[in-house]
Amino acid sequence: MEKKRIRMIVAYDGTNYHGWQIQDNGITIESELNRCLTDLLKEPIRVCGASRTDSGVHALGNVAVFDTSARMPAGKIAYALNQRLPEDIRVQRSEEVAQDWHPRYCESRKTYEYRIYRAEFPMPVKRLYSYFTYHSLDVERMREAAAWLEGEHDFKSFCQTGAQVLSTVRTLHGLWVEEQGPDIVVRVCGNGFLYNMVRIIVGTLLEVGQGRRKPESVREILKAKDRSAAGPTAPAQGLTLVGYEFL
């Protein structure tokens, strides 16, 4: 039987997983989707995700595709699959796409949010979805620094050492620092992201907000093209992949 390609929008709480991509040392989002789809469709299934989120990172709308010969209507797969998946992974939509459609090879915009919780003491219900700090943060300074990062740049200083990529040039369409009560939300939209790029940006903005760096120092960090010039990598739990826009 002729195969068809299915696209899924996948939401997950990444707390209990070793990231998206299959690993030898633990359960991943990809491995759970493969396991449950293979059981559901009675054939070996291997999904391919648009974004390989790191261990502990969450998603409201990652995108994955797979090929199948099963007769089940594409729109029904989400309903049946959600009956088998762990409760911290849920498919939001499933639909058939062209056989040659692939999320990694088409032009897109990807949006991440990083949430920071400011208070005197941690809030237990926020611990899995935000980074806690008791430090005072100057949001205006963080916004000034963020402005230097918008547009097309070589983000080598904001890429984890050892990452294997053809180019470290990326375009940020927008980088916003917003206050929501005691929370600060750093929202980043770009055409692609390097390994740990968003978390390193946030770590650098936190140092600016604490007064440990000047906002304009971000310009020099970009010029350095050296990971050691930027700030620390912010913890994973504050980061959520909000979604994709395919252009």
N, C-alpha and C positions, 0 to 999 in steps of 0.2 A: 504493500500500500504506500502511496506517495506521502512523504512527510510534510508537515506544516510547521511553521515557526510561531511560537507563542511568546508574547511579551507580558511580563508581570510587573506590577508596582508592589514593592515589598516594604513593609514597615516592621521594625523590630527594636526591642530593648536589647542593646548589646552587652549588658552587664555580665551575663553568664557565658559569653562566647569569646573565642579566640579570634575575633574579627570575622570578616566575610570569607576570605579565601581558605580553602581546605588546608589544614595543618596536620602534622604528624602528632602534635602534642596536645590536641584537644578538639572539642566540638566547635564547629563554625556554622555561620548562617548558611553558607553554600552547602556544606555537608548535610545539614538537616533538610534543606530543600531537595537535594538529590535523593536522599533516603525516602522522603515522603512521596515525592513524585514517582519514583520507581515503583513504590508499593501501590500507588493509586492507578497508574497507567499500565502496569504489568510489562514494562520494558525498561531497559537501562536508560536513565535520564541524567544528563550533565548540564547544569545551568551555567550561564556566563553572565556575570554581573557588570554593570556599568561602572560601579565604584567599589574598590576593595577596601572598605572601611576597616580601621584598626580595631584591635581588641578593646572592648569597653565602649566603643563609639555606637551611637544610636542612629536610626533612620526613620523618617516619616515616609520617604518615597524613593528608595533605591530602585533601580530598574534591572531586570534580568530577562534573558531570553533562553529558550530551549527548543529543540526539535522533537517532534513526536509523530508516530503513525496512528496513535489512538483516535478513535472515532468521537470521543467526548467533545462536545462543542466548547470552543475556546472560552466563552464567557462563563461556563459552568465549572471550569477547572478551579477557579478561585474558591468557590463554595465548597467543593469536595476536598480540596487540599487543606483548607483551614480546619477541617474536621480531624486532620491527622497531625498537623503541625503543633509544636509546643505553644503554649498560650502567649509566649513573649515574641512570637513571629506570626505575622498575619499578612496575607496577600490582599491588597486593596482592590486590585482589578486584574483581570486576565483577558487578553484579546489576541486575535491572529494578526500577524504582520507579514510583509513581503519576505520571501525566503532569503533575500540578501540584506535584510535590515539588521544592523548590529549597533548597539548603544555606544560602543567605544569608537566607532568609525564614522559617526555622523556629527555634524556641528551641533553643539549644545551649550547651554549655560547651566551651571551647577551652583546650588546655594547651600551654604552651611550656616548654622548658628552655634555660637558658643555662649553659654550662660554662666555668669559669675554672680555668686550670692554674697552680699556684703552684710555683715552683722557682727555683734560682739561675740556670739557663740554660734556654732553650727546648728542647722535645722535638720533633724534626722530625715524628714520626708523629701528633702532636696538633695541628699547626699549622693544619690545615684545619677542625677541629671544636671548637676551644676558644680562648679568649683567654688569652694568656700574660702573667703579671705576676711580677716579682721582689719586689714590695712585700709586706711583712707585712700580713695582713688580720685584723682582729678580727671573727670570725664572730658572736660574741654581739651586738656592736654592730649588725652588719648585720641580724640577726634582729629586734632591737628596732625598727630603722627600718622593716623590712618590715611589721611589725604595724600601723603607722599607715596603710598603704595598703590593707589588707584591707577589704572592704565596698564600699558604693556611694559614689563620690566624683566630683567634676568633675576629670578628669585633664588639663585643658588645659595645665598646666605640663609634662606628660609626653608631649606631642604635638608632632611636628615642625612648625615654623612653616610656614604656607602650606597645610596639609592642609585639604581641603574636606569637612567633615562637618556634619551637621545638629545634632549634640549631642556634647559631649566628656564626658558622664557615662557611666561604665562601672561594672560591679560585679566586683570580684575576690573569688572564692569562697575562694581560698587563695593565699598567697605564702610559700614555704618556702625557707630557705637551709640546704643540707645539705653536710656534709663527706664526701667519698669519697676517702680517702687524700690525695694532693696536690691533688685537684680540689675545687672548691666548685661545687655545682650550685644555681642559682636556678631554682625551679620555680614557674610562675605559671598559675593556672587562673582563667578569667573568662568572662563572657558575650559579650565582644568586646574588641577592642584597637584603639587609635588608631595612626596612622602612626608607627612607631619607638617606640611606647610601652614595650615590654618592654626594648628596648635602652637607653632613657633611664632607666628604673627601675634597670637593672643598673649603668649608669654612675654614678648617684647613690649606690647602695649601695656601690659600690667606694670612693667618696670617704668615706663613713661608715666603712667598714672600715679605711681608711688613716688615720683620725683627722682628716680635713680638714673633716668636718661632724659635728655631734652627731646622734644617732639621732632626737631629737625635732624636729630641723629639718625633717624630711619633712612634718610637719603644716603648717609655715609655707609650704613649697613648694606644697602643695595649695591653700592659701588665696590664694597670689599669682596663680594662673591665668596664669602667664607662663613661657614656655619658658626664658627666661634665668635663672630662679630655680633650675632643676634642674641636675643634673650633665650631663656629656658623653654623647653617644650611643656606647654600647659597640660595638665592631666586629661586623660581621655574622656572621663565621664561627663564633662561639660559640653561635649561636642555632639551635634545632631546634624545629619544630612537631611535637609528640609525637602529637597526635590530637584528635579530636572526640568528644563525647558528645551525641547528639541526644535532647532531652527530650520 
